[in-house]
Each structure stands twice: as structure tokens, then as C-alpha cells.
Amino acid sequence: MDIYGTAVTAITQVYQVTVFIQGVISDVKAFDDDRAEIRVKLNVQLSTLLFFKRSFFHPDHGLMLPGKADPFIAETVGDLLMQMRKTLAEYEIVAAKYGLVDDEYKIEPEKTKNQESLLEKAKSKARSLKLKGYDWSLFDKKKLYRILEAYTEWSGDLRNLMQHMSQDTLARMAESDSQGLKDSGLEPVMKRRELVASKAPADYQGLTGTITEEGKPTGGFQLGTWSSSDSKDTPVIIEYHEYESMLKRDDLDESVIDEFKEPIRNLAWLLQNSTFTDTSSESLDQPKIFALECIGFVDQPTEERSVFLYKLPASDGETGTSLTTLHAFINAVDSTNKRPLKRPSLNDRFSMAYTLALTMSNVHASSWVHKNIWSRGILLFLETQSGVNASNLYKQRLTPTPGSRIISYLSDWGYARSEQQHTDMNSDFEIEPNLYRHPRRQGRPTQQFNRLHDIYALGVVLLEIGLWVTLSRLMEAKIREAEKSGKLPRPRQVLEELVALATINLPKEMGAGYTKAVITCLNGDFRGTDGPTLAVDFQEKVIDVLKGGVEI
């Protein structure tokens, strides 16, 4: 059977088995306390399956129609559906035994009676199941929850693939099945895509009120509180953006000043209206983005800067007194002997790398590129079983706590933009920031910014995490030489040196898989340059490798 036929069979049988499970538990007393929760989970899966079916296998414009999809994508979708089917294999055998896996119950989004009929038949078989030990053992609550957890993960993988489809494709899906789009967790992706091409409305203004700094600053970040006349004191993360040199001139007309400040307004409006967290349990989670929620911005012309204010991540009660960037965390020393602190555990380093790579990929799915990924712009937090906080990072570093992990939050959004908007091609000769940039973007850019350039910068940061040495130290000699000569290092030489450092030193630190992922990012060794093909290849070659090193 061809890939298309195999995939259609798989999604149909996964659907039938899911309805079978739902029907059985709806008539079982042992599930009284948990029935509502399981029903919600199963309903989300069924709605998502219907959405996938319509999107991938529609007879007129399905993404999996023979000859339409990239063979690599088609094969990936087929493999995911087969994995979902394997997850439910034992249930499928039992469902088939009772005549519930049958062509009579095809998955037809427009024909809800098929589902209702199958559901009623499954309910009627529940009593017979109780009399058969093995068949009934499948409906042990703990086992069923494990199956549902695995099943949800495969659904999430399908959703993650779909989020990288073109805007036209997602728009067509939304038009034909808005509820399915919502249940699949893709609605926020669509919203971010629509927002990124827009500008802030004319009446959108900066925040008013008072900002009070607390604790010590780290890089451009600071903890503090924001208060205004119509709201109580709010704990915030403060991010400072110094005005560009042109804005510091004192001979500019008001209209010119407004023009230079417009990108700041647009960025603040974009971030303020983009949701990175989930608020409903009645759908799949949206693709995870580890980033702060923006409250708004404050213009401070006297200090010649703009200030972005962010909410603290959902906390477990301990917010801490200061923030920590990845750059500062790597360079931290013991105050008693001035020696470098013990490195974080391997698990925590993989966690920092994984959360950063996952966020970047999901940002790209929203048609954004970040354009400023470097270790000075990445904030670290400790994720515990009860929440996230900025404290106890160093305690975790010295004595790791089971069930806790250090995670990376992608910040410093000063240069984020729509993928479709042309990038500023002006020259920039700041030495250290240039070393994080793709060779085609260093000094005088010779290419418009694209996703591979973000991936390159990610590769540099992953190298820093793996070696636990910042680029400012790895390239210390080159930075000094550039400061003396006034010339940037040759881009190709920088790349070659980074690849050599990874090849020689990373395997003993992080293993062969991590090393290959870093080198792949630096060399841009992927199947495509954008869209689903690049996303799926990046998922396989980088994200899945990093995830494999995290003990979740």
C-alpha cells in the first residue's frame, strides 16, 4: 500500500479505537471520579483527528494527496500516524474482536452519526468486556492514563508539523474547521502570524506610571515593580533598549522622532497581543514558547531609552531578588576563591539547550524571526513541580533537585520581525554581537535575514552551553585583535573555528548526538531553507536529539 493509503487506514483506525475507549469508560462505574476529565481528553483527541483528517486527506485539497506533499513530509506524517496506531494497538485488537473496527464506521467529519453509532455500540459491549479478564485489564485507570499521555504526545507532534504549513493553508483550515483549529492548539499560531504583519494602531501608546527597580541588574534586564494610578503594584521584569544613535540627535523634527520610534511601538504591541501560554484545558496545548508575556512599553526620552515591561513567569512563590542571563550564569565564579563555579548537571545543560531550540522553532512557525539570539539575551529560570522562579538557580547548579530543571527563556526581542519584511541591510561592526551572526550577516550583510541565520546563532549558543564557555572567552584573542585593528574577524574563519571547537571538544562534554546537532546548525545542513521541510528536519536533527538528553 502507498504512503497515502497507509496513512488513511491508520488515522481511520486510530479514530475508531478512540471512540471505542470513550464508549467503554462512559459506562464503567470505576471511572466515575475521572470520567469527565478523560472524556474531555478523548473529545479533544477526536476533534483533533477530525481536523487532521480534513487537513491532510481532503479529496480536493488535502495536504497528503499523492504528488502534492514533499515525499519527506508525507513519510513523516505517515510515520506519526502509524506510531499513534501502535500506541493503541492492544485496544485495536479488542475493538476488532467486538466488531468495532469496521469500514462501516469511517471517519467522516460531516457525518457525526457514524461516531454516535460507534459510541453506542461500544457502550453496549462494556458489559461483555468485564467478563473477560485480559480485555478488561486494558481499562485499568493507570494504564489508560499512560496510553492517553503517549497518544497526546503523538497528536502534539502532528500539530507541530502543521504549524509550519503556509499561511494560506492554515487560513483554509481555519475557514473550514475553526473548532478543530482551536482544539489542535493552532489558533494562537494563526493569531501571531496575522499580528506580525500588522502595525500598532494609532491610539496605542506607552504605559504611564512609576517603575521601581529591585535587586541587581544583569545585562539589560532588571527585576522591579510597576505602578500606575489605576492598578496596584505589579512585579515585572524590566528590559532596557537604548535609543539608536540617530534618535539621540537634538536636531530632529517631531515627525522624524515618531518615525524612528515606530518600530518600538510596533514591537511592544506585537508582543503584548501575542499569547505564549495556555489558558484552557479543553484543547491541545499550543506549541510551547518559553518567552515572557509583555505588559507594554514606557518611553523614557530623558534617559534616551525605551523600557519593555514583562510579567514574571507563573511562579511557585519564590520570585528571587535578581535575574540571570545565560552569559552571566556560564561566567559565574565562587565569591570565596574567584574560581569558576561547578558546571550544572548534564541534564540541566540539555534542558537549557532543548527549551531554547524548541522556542526558536515555534517562533519560526509563527512567521517570526528573532534576529538577535545570543547568550546575553537569554534569561534562565528554574522550573519545579509547582511552578517557575528566578531564584535557586545556583542552588540547583551545585546540588540538582530531582523533578526540577533549568530552562531558557528567549528574550531581547529588540530586533524581532516578520519573516516577510525586508531586513535592515545597514552595516554593524560591534565585535561580539557579530560573532553570533551567520557569515552572510556579519559586518556588511550580503543576504536578507532568514530562518537559517537564527539557527546559526542558536548553534553558537548551543556550543557555549555544551562547552560551558562563553563566546567572549572562546574568541577572546580575536576580539582583542579586532579592537586593535578596527576590523571584524573574517566570517569564514570564525565559522571554521567554531566548527573545529565543536568537533574536537563537544563529544567528551555532551556526546556525539549533541555535537552533530551543533555542527548541523552552524553549517545549515538541512533539507530546506524554510517551511515544513526545514522545520521537520530541524525537529529530527536538533530538537529530538536535545530532548533525548533531558530527564523529564
RAGI-V844099 format. One record per pair of residues at least 12 apart in sequence whose ideal C-beta (glycine too) atoms are under 10 Angstrom apart, sorted by sequence separation. I is the first residue (numbers start at 1). J is the second residue. If there is no record, write none. Layout:
BEGIN
I/J  I/J
END
This chain:
BEGIN
26/38  52/64  105/117  174/186  178/190  212/224  213/225  223/235  224/236  226/238  247/259  276/288  277/289  296/308  297/309  329/341  381/393  382/394  384/396  392/404  437/449  438/450  440/452  441/453  477/489  478/490  502/514  503/515  506/518  525/537  526/538  25/38  26/39  56/69  64/77  104/117  105/118  126/139  173/186  174/187  211/224  212/225  223/236  224/237  225/238  246/259  247/260  276/289  295/308  296/309  330/343  360/373  380/393  382/395  383/396  393/406  428/441  429/442  430/443  440/453  502/515  503/516  506/519  527/540  25/39  63/77  64/78  104/118  105/119  210/224  211/225  212/226  222/236  223/237  224/238  243/257  246/260  247/261  275/289  276/290  277/291  294/308  295/309  296/310  330/344  359/373  382/396  392/406  428/442  429/443  438/452  439/453  460/474  475/489  502/516  526/540  527/541  210/225  211/226  212/227  222/237  223/238  274/289  276/291  294/309  295/310  329/344  382/397  427/442  428/443  429/444  438/453  441/456  478/493  502/517  503/518  526/541  22/38  26/42  102/118  105/121  170/186  174/190  209/225  210/226  211/227  221/237  222/238  244/260  276/292  277/293  292/308  294/310  295/311  380/396  385/401  425/441  427/443  428/444  437/453  438/454  440/456  441/457  478/494  502/518  503/519  525/541  526/542  21/38  22/39  25/42  64/81  101/118  104/121  170/187  173/190  209/226  210/227  221/238  222/239  243/260  244/261  247/264  274/291  276/293  292/309  293/310  294/311  356/373  380/397  384/401  385/402  386/403  427/444  428/445  438/455  439/456  501/518  502/519  520/537  521/538  56/74  100/118  209/227  210/228  220/238  221/239  222/240  243/261  275/293  276/294  292/310  293/311  385/403  386/404  423/441  426/444  427/445  438/456  520/538  22/41  23/42  100/119  102/121  162/181  170/189  171/190  207/226  209/228  210/229  220/239  221/240  244/263  274/293  291/310  292/311  293/312  356/375  359/378  382/401  384/403  385/404  388/407  390/409  425/444  426/445  437/456  438/457  475/494  478/497  499/518  502/521  22/42  57/77  170/190  208/228  209/229  219/239  220/240  244/264  271/291  274/294  292/312  293/313  383/403  384/404  425/445  436/456  437/457  498/518  499/519  502/522  521/541  21/42  22/43  56/77  100/121  163/184  165/186  207/228  208/229  209/230  212/233  214/235  217/238  219/240  220/241  243/264  271/292  272/293  273/294  292/313  293/314  383/404  384/405  388/409  424/445  425/446  436/457  438/459  498/519  501/522  517/538  520/541  521/542  56/78  99/121  100/122  162/184  163/185  171/193  208/230  209/231  214/236  220/242  271/293  272/294  291/313  330/352  356/378  382/404  383/405  423/445  425/447  435/457  436/458  438/460  475/497  520/542  19/42  22/45  95/118  98/121  162/185  163/186  167/190  170/193  171/194  210/233  217/240  241/264  271/294  272/295  290/313  329/352  355/378  382/405  383/406  425/448  436/459  437/460  471/494  474/497  475/498  499/522  18/42  21/45  22/46  98/122  159/183  162/186  165/189  207/231  209/233  212/236  214/238  270/294  271/295  272/296  381/405  382/406  383/407  423/447  424/448  425/449  433/457  436/460  474/498  498/522  499/523  517/541  518/542  18/43  52/77  56/81  100/125  159/184  160/185  163/188  164/189  209/234  211/236  213/238  269/294  271/296  272/297  355/380  381/406  382/407  423/448  424/449  435/460  436/461  516/541  517/542  520/545  19/45  98/124  99/125  158/184  159/185  160/186  163/189  167/193  212/238  241/267  268/294  271/297  326/352  352/378  355/381  380/406  381/407  422/448  423/449  475/501  496/522  516/542  517/543  18/45  19/46  95/122  98/125  159/186  162/189  163/190  166/193  167/194  211/238  241/268  267/294  268/295  269/296  380/407  381/408  421/448  422/449  423/450  471/498  474/501  495/522  517/544  518/545  18/46  52/80  97/125  98/126  155/183  156/184  268/296  269/297  352/380  355/383  379/407  380/408  381/409  421/449  436/464  495/523  513/541  514/542  517/545  518/546  52/81  155/184  156/185  160/189  268/297  379/408  380/409  419/448  513/542  516/545  517/546  15/45  18/48  19/49  95/125  98/128  155/185  159/189  163/193  167/197  267/297  268/298  326/356  378/408  379/409  419/449  423/453  515/545  14/45  15/46  18/49  94/125  97/128  98/129  268/299  378/409  379/410  419/450  474/505  513/544  514/545  14/46  49/81  52/84  97/129  265/297  348/380  351/383  377/409  378/410  379/411  417/449  419/451  469/501  513/545  514/546  517/549  264/297  375/408  377/410  378/411  379/412  512/545  513/546  15/49  265/299  277/311  348/382  377/411  378/412  415/449  460/494  467/501  511/545  514/548  14/49  15/50  49/84  94/129  97/132  264/299  376/411  377/412  436/471  460/495  463/498  466/501  467/502  513/548  514/549  261/297  272/308  277/313  344/380  376/412  377/413  435/471  459/495  463/499  466/502  469/505  510/546  513/549  12/49  15/52  98/135  271/308  272/309  277/314  373/410  377/414  435/472  511/548  11/49  14/52  15/53  94/132  97/135  261/299  268/306  272/310  372/410  373/411  374/412  377/415  432/470  433/471  460/498  463/501  467/505  511/549  11/50  45/84  267/306  268/307  271/310  372/411  373/412  432/471  435/474  456/495  459/498  463/502  466/505  467/506  510/549  94/134  95/135  261/301  268/308  370/410  372/412  432/472  435/475  459/499  462/502  466/506  11/52  12/53  93/134  94/135  265/306  267/308  268/309  370/411  371/412  372/413  431/472  466/507  468/509  11/53  93/135  94/136  264/306  370/412  371/413  372/414  373/415  456/498  460/502  463/505  467/509  468/510  263/306  264/307  370/413  371/414  372/415  432/475  435/478  459/502  463/506  466/509  467/510  90/134  91/135  94/138  257/301  264/308  331/375  370/414  371/415  372/416  431/475  435/479  443/487  444/488  462/506  465/509  466/510  7/52  8/53  11/56  12/57  90/135  93/138  94/139  261/306  330/375  348/393  368/413  370/415  371/416  443/488  446/491  465/510  466/511  11/57  329/375  369/415  370/416  371/417  442/488  443/489  90/137  91/138  327/374  328/375  363/410  369/416  370/417  431/478  432/479  435/482  442/489  443/490  463/510  8/56  90/138  91/139  326/374  327/375  328/376  348/396  359/407  360/408  362/410  368/416  369/417  410/458  431/479  434/482  442/490  443/491  462/510  466/514  7/56  8/57  325/374  326/375  327/376  329/378  344/393  348/397  358/407  359/408  368/417  369/418  431/480  442/491  465/514  466/515  7/57  57/107  88/138  325/375  326/376  327/377  329/379  330/380  344/394  355/405  358/408  359/409  360/410  363/413  367/417  368/418  369/419  431/481  432/482  441/491  442/492  58/109  325/376  326/377  327/378  328/379  329/380  345/396  354/405  355/406  356/407  357/408  359/410  367/418  368/419  431/482  439/490  440/491  463/514  466/517  467/518  4/56  325/377  326/378  328/380  342/394  344/396  345/397  348/400  355/407  356/408  358/410  366/418  367/419  369/421  371/423  431/483  439/491  442/494  462/514  463/515  466/518  4/57  11/64  53/106  54/107  90/143  91/144  239/292  325/378  326/379  327/380  341/394  344/397  345/398  347/400  351/404  352/405  354/407  355/408  356/409  363/416  366/419  367/420  371/424  408/461  429/482  435/488  438/491  439/492  442/495  462/515  465/518  8/62  53/107  54/108  247/301  324/378  325/379  326/380  343/397  344/398  345/399  346/400  351/405  352/406  354/408  355/409  356/410  369/423  434/488  435/489  437/491  439/493  464/518  52/107  53/108  54/109  206/261  237/292  239/294  324/379  325/380  342/397  345/400  347/402  350/405  351/406  352/407  353/408  355/410  364/419  431/486  434/489  439/494  462/517  463/518  8/64  53/109  54/110  91/147  236/292  237/293  241/297  243/299  248/304  323/379  324/380  341/397  342/398  344/400  348/404  350/406  351/407  352/408  376/432  377/433  431/487  435/491  439/495  462/518  463/519  7/64  50/107  90/147  237/294  243/300  247/304  323/380  324/381  341/398  342/399  347/404  348/405  349/406  351/408  376/433  408/465  429/486  431/488  434/491  437/494  438/495  439/496  461/518  462/519  4/62  49/107  50/108  51/109  206/264  237/295  239/297  243/301  247/305  323/381  324/382  347/405  348/406  374/432  429/487  430/488  431/489  436/494  459/517  460/518  463/521  50/109  87/146  88/147  206/265  236/295  241/300  245/304  247/306  347/406  348/407  374/433  377/436  429/488  435/494  458/517  459/518  462/521  463/522  4/64  49/109  50/110  87/147  88/148  205/265  238/298  240/300  243/303  244/304  345/405  376/436  428/488  434/494  458/518  459/519  461/521  462/522  3/64  4/65  5/66  46/107  87/148  204/265  207/268  234/295  242/303  243/304  320/381  332/393  344/405  345/406  372/433  374/435  375/436  459/520  460/521  4/66  47/109  50/112  87/149  88/150  200/262  204/266  206/268  242/304  243/305  320/382  332/394  344/406  374/436  435/497  459/521  460/522  3/66  4/67  87/150  88/151  199/262  200/263  202/265  205/268  240/303  242/305  243/306  373/436  374/437  435/498  458/521  459/522  2/66  4/68  86/150  87/151  199/263  200/264  201/265  204/268  241/305  242/306  290/354  318/382  329/393  334/398  372/436  373/437  457/521  458/522  459/523  4/69  50/115  87/152  200/265  204/269  207/272  240/305  241/306  290/355  329/394  332/397  372/437  455/520  456/521  457/522  459/524  3/69  11/77  18/84  84/150  87/153  88/154  199/265  200/266  240/306  241/307  289/355  290/356  313/379  315/381  316/382  318/384  324/390  371/437  455/521  456/522  7/74  10/77  11/78  14/81  17/84  21/88  24/91  83/150  84/151  87/154  109/176  199/266  200/267  239/306  240/307  241/308  288/355  316/383  317/384  323/390  324/391  454/521  455/522  456/523  3/71  7/75  10/78  13/81  14/82  17/85  20/88  83/151  86/154  109/177  198/266  200/268  201/269  204/272  239/307  240/308  290/358  291/359  313/381  316/384  318/386  322/390  329/397  455/523  456/524  10/79  11/80  12/81  46/115  84/153  85/154  200/269  204/273  226/295  238/307  239/308  289/358  290/359  310/379  312/381  314/383  315/384  316/385  317/386  318/387  319/388  320/389  321/390  322/391  324/393  452/521  455/524  4/74  7/77  8/78  10/80  11/81  14/84  17/87  18/88  21/91  24/94  83/153  84/154  196/266  199/269  200/270  226/296  238/308  239/309  288/358  289/359  290/360  313/383  316/386  317/387  318/388  319/389  320/390  321/391  323/393  324/394  371/441  3/74  7/78  10/81  11/82  13/84  14/85  17/88  20/91  24/95  83/154  84/155  109/180  195/266  198/269  199/270  221/292  236/307  237/308  238/309  239/310  287/358  288/359  289/360  291/362  315/386  316/387  318/389  319/390  320/391  322/393  452/523  453/524  455/526  2/74  3/75  6/78  7/79  9/81  10/82  13/85  14/86  16/88  17/89  20/92  23/95  82/154  198/270  200/272  226/298  236/308  237/309  238/310  287/359  289/361  290/362  291/363  314/386  315/387  316/388  317/389  318/390  319/391  320/392  452/524  3/76  4/77  5/78  6/79  7/80  8/81  9/82  10/83  11/84  12/85  14/87  17/90  18/91  21/94  46/119  81/154  84/157  197/270  200/273  236/309  237/310  288/361  289/362  314/387  315/388  316/389  318/391  320/393  451/524  3/77  4/78  7/81  10/84  11/85  14/88  17/91  20/94  21/95  24/98  80/154  83/157  84/158  195/269  196/270  236/310  237/311  287/361  288/362  289/363  313/387  314/388  315/389  317/391  318/392  450/524  452/526  3/78  6/81  7/82  10/85  13/88  16/91  17/92  20/95  80/155  83/158  195/270  198/273  234/309  236/311  237/312  287/362  313/388  314/389  315/390  316/391  451/526  2/78  3/79  6/82  9/85  10/86  13/89  16/92  17/93  19/95  20/96  24/100  195/271  235/311  236/312  237/313  286/362  287/363  289/365  312/388  313/389  315/391  316/392  452/528  14/91  17/94  18/95  23/100  80/157  81/158  195/272  234/311  235/312  289/366  312/389  313/390  329/406  451/528  452/529  14/92  17/95  20/98  79/157  80/158  192/270  195/273  196/274  234/312  287/365  312/390  371/449  451/529  452/530  6/85  13/92  16/95  17/96  194/273  195/274  287/366  289/368  291/370  370/449  450/529  451/530  455/534  16/96  20/100  77/157  80/160  235/315  326/406  369/449  373/453  377/457  450/530  451/531  458/538  462/542  19/100  20/101  76/157  77/158  80/161  192/273  226/307  369/450  370/451  373/454  465/546  13/95  76/158  191/273  192/274  237/319  324/406  326/408  369/451  371/453  372/454  373/455  375/457  452/534  13/96  17/100  191/274  192/275  224/307  226/309  276/359  325/408  326/409  368/451  369/452  370/453  371/454  373/456  374/457  378/461  439/522  451/534  455/538  459/542  16/100  17/101  77/161  191/275  192/276  225/309  235/319  239/323  325/409  367/451  369/453  370/454  373/457  374/458  377/461  438/522  450/534  451/535  458/542  462/546  16/101  20/105  76/161  77/162  220/305  222/307  224/309  238/323  326/411  369/454  372/457  373/458  375/460  16/102  19/105  188/274  237/323  276/362  323/409  325/411  364/450  368/454  369/455  371/457  373/459  374/460  375/461  378/464  438/524  452/538  16/103  188/275  209/296  211/298  220/307  221/308  276/363  292/379  325/412  364/451  370/457  373/460  374/461  378/465  451/538  455/542  13/101  16/104  19/107  73/161  187/275  188/276  207/295  208/296  210/298  220/308  290/378  291/379  316/404  323/411  363/451  370/458  373/461  12/101  16/105  18/107  188/277  207/296  209/298  211/300  221/310  223/312  274/363  290/379  292/381  375/464  15/105  16/106  188/278  206/296  207/297  208/298  276/366  361/451  364/454  374/464  375/465  12/103  15/106  16/107  73/164  205/296  206/297  207/298  290/381  360/451  363/454  364/455  13/105  15/107  23/115  73/165  204/296  205/297  206/298  207/299  274/366  12/105  14/107  15/108  22/115  26/119  185/278  204/297  206/299  290/383  361/454  12/106  13/107  26/120  192/286  205/299  206/300  274/368  313/407  360/454  361/455  376/470  12/107  19/114  23/118  24/119  27/122  28/123  185/280  191/286  360/455  375/470  376/471  11/107  12/108  19/115  22/118  23/119  26/122  27/123  187/283  211/307  223/319  313/409  374/470  375/471  376/472  18/115  19/116  22/119  23/120  25/122  26/123  27/124  183/280  186/283  188/285  189/286  192/289  223/320  360/457  361/458  374/471  375/472  8/106  16/114  19/117  20/118  23/121  24/122  25/123  27/125  28/126  63/161  182/280  185/283  186/284  188/286  189/287  211/309  223/321  270/368  290/388  357/455  360/458  374/472  8/107  15/114  16/115  19/118  20/119  23/122  24/123  27/126  28/127  63/162  183/282  184/283  185/284  187/286  188/287  223/322  310/409  359/458  15/115  18/118  19/119  22/122  23/123  26/126  27/127  30/130  182/282  183/283  184/284  185/285  186/286  189/289  206/306  207/307  209/309  222/322  223/323  20/121  21/122  22/123  23/124  24/125  25/126  28/129  182/283  183/284  185/286  186/287  188/289  206/307  207/308  221/322  222/323  310/411  357/458  360/461  16/118  19/121  20/122  23/125  24/126  27/129  28/130  56/158  63/165  181/283  182/284  184/286  185/287  207/309  221/323  356/458  357/459  15/118  19/122  20/123  23/126  38/141  41/144  45/148  52/155  55/158  185/288  206/309  221/324  308/411  310/413  41/145  48/152  179/283  215/319  218/322  219/323  221/325  308/412  357/461  17/122  20/125  24/129  56/161  214/319  215/320  216/321  217/322  218/323  219/324  220/325  308/413  327/432  353/458  356/461  357/462  16/122  24/130  38/144  42/148  45/151  49/155  52/158  56/162  63/169  215/321  216/322  217/323  218/324  219/325  308/414  356/462  34/141  38/145  41/148  45/152  48/155  51/158  52/159  55/162  214/321  215/322  216/323  218/325  219/326  221/328  28/136  31/139  33/141  37/145  41/149  44/152  48/156  51/159  61/169  214/322  215/323  219/327  306/414  353/461  354/462  30/139  42/151  45/154  49/158  52/161  218/327  219/328  352/461  353/462  356/465  30/140  31/141  34/144  38/148  41/151  45/155  48/158  52/162  55/165  63/173  218/328  352/462  353/463  24/135  28/139  30/141  34/145  37/148  41/152  44/155  48/159  51/162  61/172  218/329  353/464  419/530  24/136  61/173  352/464  353/465  28/141  31/144  349/462  352/465  353/466  24/138  25/139  55/169  58/172  351/465  24/139  55/170  58/173  61/176  350/465  25/141  349/465  350/466  21/138  55/172  290/407  291/408  292/409  348/465  349/466  21/139  54/172  55/173  58/176  290/408  291/409  292/410  25/144  54/173  290/409  291/410  292/411  294/413  349/468  24/144  289/409  290/410  291/411  52/173  55/176  289/410  290/411  292/413  344/465  51/173  54/176  55/177  291/413  21/144  54/177  163/286  164/287  53/177  163/287  343/467  344/468  51/176  55/180  159/284  162/287  343/468  21/147  51/177  54/180  55/181  158/284  159/285  21/148  50/177  51/178  53/180  159/286  160/287  341/468  51/179  52/180  156/284  159/287  160/288  340/468  50/179  51/180  55/184  155/284  156/285  340/469  18/148  21/151  47/177  50/180  51/181  156/286  49/180  51/182  55/186  156/287  47/179  48/180  51/183  52/184  152/284  156/288  18/151  47/180  48/181  50/183  51/184  152/285  276/409  17/151  49/183  50/184  276/410  327/461  330/464  47/182  48/183  49/184  51/186  326/461  330/465  47/183  48/184  329/465  14/151  46/183  47/184  48/185  327/464  330/467  331/468  45/183  48/186  239/377  326/464  330/468  331/469  44/183  326/465  329/468  330/469  331/470  14/154  43/183  44/184  239/379  330/470  14/155  44/185  329/470  330/471  331/472  237/379  271/413  328/470  330/472  331/473  270/413  327/470  330/473  407/550  326/470  327/471  268/413  271/416  327/472  405/550  267/413  270/416  405/551  11/158  267/414  270/417  405/552  267/415  270/418  403/551  267/416  402/551  403/552  264/414  267/417  263/414  266/417  400/551  263/415  266/418  237/390  263/417  221/376  219/375  220/376  221/377  219/376  220/377  353/510  218/376  219/377  221/379  219/378  219/379  349/509  350/510  357/517  218/379  263/424  349/510  350/511  353/514  218/380  346/509  367/530  346/510  350/514  353/517  357/521  346/511  349/514  353/518  343/509  364/530  223/390  364/531  365/532  346/514  192/362  196/366  197/367  364/534  365/535  192/363  195/366  196/367  241/412  364/535  193/365  194/366  195/367  196/368  237/409  239/411  241/413  242/414  189/362  192/365  193/366  194/367  195/368  196/369  239/412  241/414  361/534  362/535  192/366  193/367  237/411  239/413  240/414  361/535  364/538  191/366  192/367  193/368  215/390  239/414  189/365  190/366  192/368  189/366  361/538  188/366  189/367  360/538  361/539  186/365  357/538  358/539  361/542  362/543  357/539  360/542  361/543  360/543  358/542  357/542  358/543  357/543  357/544  354/542  357/545  358/546  353/542  354/543  357/546  358/547  221/411  353/543  354/544  356/546  357/547  220/411  221/412  354/545  355/546  219/411  220/412  353/545  354/546  355/547  219/412  353/546  354/547  220/414  352/546  353/547  354/548  170/365  350/545  351/546  354/549  355/550  350/546  351/547  353/549  354/550  164/361  349/546  350/547  353/550  160/358  163/361  164/362  350/548  351/549  352/550  354/552  163/362  350/549  351/550  164/364  165/365  167/367  349/549  350/550  351/551  160/361  163/364  164/365  166/367  349/550  350/551  351/552  160/362  163/365  164/366  347/549  348/550  162/365  163/366  164/367  346/549  347/550  348/551  161/365  346/550  347/551  160/365  346/551  347/552  345/551  196/416  198/418  196/417  197/418  196/418  197/419  195/418  196/419  197/420  196/420  197/421  193/418  196/421  193/419  51/284  47/282  48/283  47/283  48/284  44/281  47/284  44/282  43/282  44/283  45/284  41/281  43/283  44/284  40/281  41/282  40/282  40/283  41/284  37/281  167/420  169/532  166/530  166/531  164/530  165/531  166/532  164/531  165/532  164/532  163/532  164/533  162/532  164/534  165/535  161/532  164/535  163/535  164/536  161/535  164/538  160/535  161/536  164/539  160/536  161/539  157/536  160/539  157/539  160/543  157/544  73/527  72/527  73/528  77/532  72/528  76/532  70/527  76/533  70/528  73/531  73/532  77/536  72/532  73/533  76/536  70/531  72/533  75/536  76/537  70/532  73/535  69/532  70/533  73/536  76/539  72/536  73/537  76/540  72/537  70/536  72/540  63/532
END
